[in-house]
């Protein structure tokens, strides 16, 4: 547990290692607190390891230049370029500080602003330290928020201001009309994303850009919405205040979530539903969406407006099912829609190290192989085919298994290269014809061969069945036109079974 904050923390009576976290304030050393200055001085005098999250902060730069941070202070600037994500940076910082405290008995960690405002490494330290037997002392500091309230001339409690992250503005501010203080707008591209999160801003929509508060070049500008990414050279000391948004961020999605929630409260049928009862509807809507998407054809841009509208409608029905499950999960205290979005976003970044990291993936097969390896490591799976749902349609399951086998060089083509159809089907007869294998194995072999060639066996079977239905209907119509007896229809001749070779 954290110990009570003290302006002069003494050594832990039990002799436990200690990490003292000091806030350097929002600007230069003139805005550091007396407690923070004292903690730094004591650390230097006692030869305690001093670590600064970054030197790219006015107070940190002054301390380093004057020698007030000690003879050999450490900064973590290099980790922002060596790690693959911000989360990885802060994980590595927390791990390093815990190791230093355990090895040396004490460490001082200096962060910009306040230690408890937008400092992820501090969150991680406070969570990890107890299990390591390390005490955490937090010495408060002014945050950029304190200067922002002063420059804006408002009481954040009376105004009801909410603090959100600029890098995730589209999700963290979803459904909100403001007022909002948008923190960590560390580049003009972040500001651009904030701007573009409102697709059609009102003509009078504006925002206030706060830049380098507390420094000589401090800038406070109220600008039109389209100018928020053009008025300053944004950096880690830039934030934006939005008094009111005429249209909420992600307004349409939020409205859908509210509608589903309202129906859950008011509609007798919706009230009775559970995750289990909705499963069949999720499956049905998935198949209907697939049918609508396939109807767009090979050139969707040339599809008829009716087919485009139908695809949009069916995807909406599928989205509604996801919204319904998210609503139920929120009621059950499990998770919310934002958690779903956040989780899949993190997964996409984590599973694409060739895009967001240094991993090399020259081909689509490389991507699939990396994905499967990452998935197995994350989920602790020991077998390649773990996680393939048994409840999948059999052809789709066969195709999924084929893709997983191919990702490690054990797919259909590799097996045929070793022993033609024998190894692939498992029949062991070697001739590779449908007559030589069990019927089920033949179907699986065809599905795998089709998947190995880049096809979709489930979709192909479905389209073949569609054609069969069309032929049956045509046959029935023809028979009716000819006056044939409806009670004695002539069977359609089945095609000859294909050979695997």
VENHUPE-V749914 format. One record per backbone hydrogen bond with DSSP energy under -1.0 kcal/mol. NH is the residue of the N-H (numbers start at 0). CO is the residue of the C=O. Records with the same first field share a line. If there is no record, write none. Layout:
# VENHUPE-V749914
NH->CO, CO
This chain:
# VENHUPE-V749914
2->135
14->11
17->104
18->134
19->106
20->136
21->108
22->138
23->110
24->112
30->27
31->28
36->32
37->33
38->34
39->35
40->36
41->37
42->38
43->39
44->40
45->41
46->43
47->42
50->107
51->73
52->109
56->54
58->26
60->56
61->57
62->58
63->59
64->60
65->61
67->62
68->62
69->66
73->49
75->51
78->75
79->76
80->77
81->77
82->78
88->84
89->85
90->86
91->87
92->88
93->89
94->90
95->91
96->92
97->93
98->94
99->95
100->96
101->97
102->98
103->99
104->100
106->17
107->48
108->19
109->50
110->21
112->24
116->113
122->118
123->119
124->120
125->121
126->122
127->123
128->124
131->128
132->129
133->128
134->16
136->18
138->20
147->143
148->144
149->145
150->146
151->147
152->148
153->148
158->154
159->155
160->155
161->178
163->180
165->182
168->165
170->167
171->167
172->168
173->170
174->248
175->172
179->241
180->161
181->239
182->163
184->237
185->183
190->186
191->187
192->188
193->189
194->190
195->191
197->194
204->201
206->222
207->240
208->220
209->238
210->218
211->236
214->211
217->214
218->210
220->208
222->206
224->204
226->223
227->224
229->226
233->231
237->234
238->209
239->181
240->207
241->179
244->176
250->247
253->249
254->250
255->251
256->252
257->253
258->254
259->255
260->256
261->257
262->258
263->259
264->260
265->261
266->262
270->266
271->267
272->269
277->273
278->275
281->277
282->278
283->279
284->280
285->281
286->282
287->283
288->284
289->285
290->286
291->287
292->288
293->289
294->290
295->292
296->293
301->298
302->299
307->303
308->304
309->305
310->306
311->307
312->308
313->309
314->310
315->311
316->312
317->313
318->314
319->315
320->316
321->317
322->318
323->319
324->320
325->321
326->322
327->323
328->324
329->325
330->326
331->327
332->329
333->328
339->335
340->336
341->337
342->338
343->339
344->340
345->341
346->342
347->343
348->344
349->345
350->346
354->351
355->351
356->352
366->362
367->363
368->364
369->365
370->366
371->367
372->368
373->369
374->370
375->371
376->372
377->373
378->374
380->375
385->382
387->384
391->388
396->392
397->393
398->394
399->395
400->396
401->397
402->398
403->399
404->400
405->401
406->402
407->404
408->405
409->404
414->410
415->411
416->412
417->413
418->414
419->415
421->418
424->420
425->421
435->432
441->437
442->438
443->439
444->440
445->441
446->442
447->443
448->444
449->445
450->446
451->447
452->448
453->450
454->449
459->455
460->456
461->457
462->458
463->459
464->460
465->461
466->462
467->463
468->464
469->465
470->466
471->467
472->468
473->469
474->470
475->471
476->472
477->473
478->474
479->475
480->476
481->477
482->479
483->478
487->484
